[in-house]
Amino acid sequence: MSNPLFMTSFLIEYNRRSGEVDVTPYDSTKEATRARIAKTRTRTNRDIEVVAVGSPSIEALRRSHSR
């Protein structure tokens, strides 16, 4: 069971055209945000959204952010 006081950060890369989703967990918001900035700067495909999100668990993330 996850601890609701502990938030894992996730980097989400979502391809709007294909619907493909890649989720990478990080131990801190700082790490996930740095990864988001780096990915956003270097991406060549503008159809890919890159976001960093905090969530108590991957399951909670899927419930709250599924499309």
C-alpha angles and dihedrals in degrees: 000000000000124000108243090209093058116075121197115203121226132198109216122196112189123186106210093199101048100025090231114153128197118190123190121185122221131189093228141031089233092059093046092048092050090050090049092052092048093048092047092051095049103037117115097187110077090192089074117089115204120198138162116220133178119221137159090238144353088254092056089047092053091049094050101037108031118127 
